[in-house]
Amino acid sequence: MHIVLHQPEIPANTGNIGRTCVATGTSLHLIEPLGFSLEEKQLKRAGMDYWEHLDVHRYMNYRTFREQNPGAKVWMATTKAQKMYTEVEFGPDDYIMFGKESAGIPEEILVENEENCIRIPMLSEIRSLNLSNSVAIVLYEALRQNDFAGMQEYGALHRLHWKGQV
């Protein structure tokens, strides 16, 4: 799986998303301009000590991202989509793009990719969810659809054992 952030603005969100990507074996793609430096403390704090393990790619702009990932299936997460994220079938190598916190993915990109636009349902009084929460919601649905391939089967306790587990 791949998560794409189009011009993210808040370092803590990107740090949290980076940590989620490391936890799930997902690549993170950042399309510039970024609203922060990748060296910012907030980014590192949110990503904790996981950031060094992140498979991260940077692109100067959306066009460069598309050129360097030809043929990629890219889902566009937007509050403006007609289809819900649960109504599509995610493949194991799909890309899921999210826009910047203040404006989302530019409409020029959305209209070119209408069939791949998806949304998270929410009440009409709410403009949007937090970016890192949105990524987690959609990414885990995509991973669920692919049977959480490569992820651990169960969690282990630190000091004790679950009943039935040696």
Backbone torsions as a table, in degrees:
resi	resn	phi	psi	omega
1	MET	NA	157.4	179.4
2	HIS	-138.3	134.4	172.2
3	ILE	-108.8	133.7	-180.0
4	VAL	-119.1	127.1	175.0
5	LEU	-110.7	117.7	179.8
6	HIS	-90.3	106.2	176.6
7	GLN	55.2	53.5	179.0
8	PRO	-61.8	148.7	-174.2
9	GLU	-113.4	-25.3	-171.9
10	ILE	-111.6	116.4	-175.3
11	PRO	-60.6	-36.9	-179.5
12	ALA	-63.4	-38.6	177.0
13	ASN	-62.3	-47.3	-179.2
14	THR	-64.6	-37.3	176.1
15	GLY	-62.3	-45.1	177.6
16	ASN	-62.6	-41.7	179.6
17	ILE	-65.5	-40.7	176.5
18	GLY	-59.1	-42.3	178.1
19	ARG	-63.4	-42.4	176.8
20	THR	-62.2	-40.2	178.7
21	CYS	-63.2	-42.9	178.3
22	VAL	-63.0	-42.6	-178.1
23	ALA	-64.8	-22.9	-175.6
24	THR	-112.6	0.6	-178.4
25	GLY	70.5	30.4	-176.6
26	THR	-101.8	139.5	175.7
27	SER	-80.6	147.0	177.5
28	LEU	-114.6	129.3	-179.6
29	HIS	-117.3	125.1	-178.1
30	LEU	-113.0	121.4	178.5
31	ILE	-101.0	122.5	-177.3
32	GLU	-78.8	162.4	6.3
33	PRO	-79.4	145.5	175.1
34	LEU	-90.9	149.7	179.7
35	GLY	-86.2	16.5	-175.1
36	PHE	-164.9	170.5	174.9
37	SER	-92.5	145.2	177.2
38	LEU	-69.5	-4.4	177.7
39	GLU	-97.1	-1.0	-175.7
40	GLU	-63.9	142.5	-179.2
41	LYS	-59.7	-40.1	-178.4
42	GLN	-61.1	-38.8	178.9
43	LEU	-64.7	-48.5	-178.7
44	LYS	-65.6	-39.7	-179.3
45	ARG	-63.7	-45.4	-179.4
46	ALA	-66.8	-37.5	179.6
47	GLY	-82.5	-7.6	-177.2
48	MET	50.6	-142.7	-178.0
49	ASP	-89.3	14.7	-179.0
50	TYR	-88.0	-19.4	-171.8
51	TRP	-56.0	-36.6	-178.7
52	GLU	-66.7	-17.7	179.9
53	HIS	-96.2	0.1	-176.0
54	LEU	-78.6	134.0	172.2
55	ASP	-87.0	96.3	-173.7
56	VAL	-117.7	139.9	-179.6
57	HIS	-127.6	140.1	179.1
58	ARG	-118.8	145.5	-178.9
59	TYR	-134.4	143.2	179.8
60	MET	-67.4	-30.2	-179.9
61	ASN	-164.7	176.3	-178.0
62	TYR	-62.5	-41.0	179.7
63	ARG	-58.6	-44.6	178.6
64	THR	-62.9	-41.2	176.9
65	PHE	-57.3	-47.8	-179.2
66	ARG	-65.0	-40.5	179.4
67	GLU	-63.5	-37.2	-177.8
68	GLN	-85.0	-7.0	178.1
69	ASN	-131.7	58.8	-176.4
70	PRO	-63.5	139.4	178.1
71	GLY	76.3	2.6	-179.4
72	ALA	-67.3	137.2	173.5
73	LYS	-83.4	112.5	-176.2
74	VAL	-114.7	118.2	173.6
75	TRP	-89.8	139.1	-178.0
76	MET	-111.2	110.2	179.7
77	ALA	-84.1	119.4	-177.8
78	THR	-150.7	145.1	176.9
79	THR	-68.3	-12.0	-175.3
80	LYS	-91.7	-4.9	-175.2
81	ALA	-72.1	156.1	176.1
82	GLN	-88.3	-34.0	-179.1
83	LYS	-87.4	140.5	173.2
84	MET	-83.0	154.6	-178.8
85	TYR	-62.7	-21.1	179.1
86	THR	-83.1	-6.2	-177.6
87	GLU	-96.9	2.7	-179.0
88	VAL	-117.0	161.4	177.1
89	GLU	-105.4	116.0	179.5
90	PHE	-88.3	135.2	173.6
91	GLY	-92.8	162.1	-176.0
92	PRO	-66.2	-18.4	-179.4
93	ASP	-111.7	15.2	-178.1
94	ASP	-71.8	157.4	176.1
95	TYR	-109.5	138.2	176.8
96	ILE	-121.6	115.8	-175.5
97	MET	-100.0	140.0	175.9
98	PHE	-127.6	145.7	-178.4
99	GLY	-92.3	177.9	-179.0
100	LYS	-67.3	155.1	-172.4
101	GLU	-58.6	-37.0	-174.2
102	SER	-84.1	-19.6	-173.0
103	ALA	-143.6	-8.0	-178.9
104	GLY	75.2	-163.5	177.7
105	ILE	-77.8	134.8	179.3
106	PRO	-55.4	140.2	-178.0
107	GLU	-61.3	-27.9	177.3
108	GLU	-61.2	-35.6	177.6
109	ILE	-76.1	-41.2	-178.2
110	LEU	-60.9	-46.3	-176.4
111	VAL	-66.5	-25.9	176.2
112	GLU	-76.8	-13.8	-174.9
113	ASN	-131.4	33.9	-173.1
114	GLU	-52.0	-41.2	-176.9
115	GLU	-68.5	-14.9	-179.9
116	ASN	-109.0	13.7	178.8
117	CYS	-87.0	133.7	-178.6
118	ILE	-133.7	157.5	179.4
119	ARG	-138.9	158.5	172.1
120	ILE	-98.0	125.0	-178.8
121	PRO	-68.3	142.6	177.3
122	MET	-158.4	167.5	178.4
123	LEU	-64.0	148.5	-175.6
124	SER	-67.2	-21.0	-179.7
125	GLU	-73.7	-15.0	-177.5
126	ILE	-98.4	131.0	-179.5
127	ARG	-74.6	-44.1	-179.4
128	SER	-168.8	167.0	174.0
129	LEU	-92.6	166.0	173.3
130	ASN	-59.9	140.8	-175.9
131	LEU	-58.5	-46.8	-177.8
132	SER	-66.9	-33.2	175.2
133	ASN	-66.5	-42.6	179.8
134	SER	-61.3	-43.8	178.1
135	VAL	-59.4	-46.7	-178.6
136	ALA	-61.5	-43.3	-179.5
137	ILE	-59.2	-53.3	-175.3
138	VAL	-72.0	-41.7	-179.8
139	LEU	-60.8	-44.7	-179.1
140	TYR	-68.0	-29.9	172.8
141	GLU	-66.7	-43.3	178.7
142	ALA	-62.5	-41.8	178.2
143	LEU	-66.6	-40.3	177.8
144	ARG	-59.7	-43.9	179.9
145	GLN	-62.3	-23.7	179.6
146	ASN	-105.2	26.2	175.5
147	ASP	56.3	31.0	178.4
148	PHE	48.9	43.7	-176.3
149	ALA	-51.4	129.1	176.8
150	GLY	81.3	-1.2	-178.4
151	MET	-97.0	156.5	-177.2
152	GLN	-61.9	149.2	-176.9
153	GLU	-76.3	-35.2	-179.0
154	TYR	-153.5	162.1	178.5
155	GLY	-88.4	148.8	178.8
156	ALA	-108.5	141.2	174.6
157	LEU	-75.9	158.4	-178.5
158	HIS	-78.5	-47.5	-175.1
159	ARG	-107.0	-33.2	-174.9
160	LEU	-111.7	-178.2	178.8
161	HIS	-125.4	148.5	173.1
162	TRP	-67.5	149.1	176.4
163	LYS	-60.4	136.5	-179.6
164	GLY	86.4	-0.3	180.0
165	GLN	-119.5	132.1	-178.4
166	VAL	-97.0	NA	NA
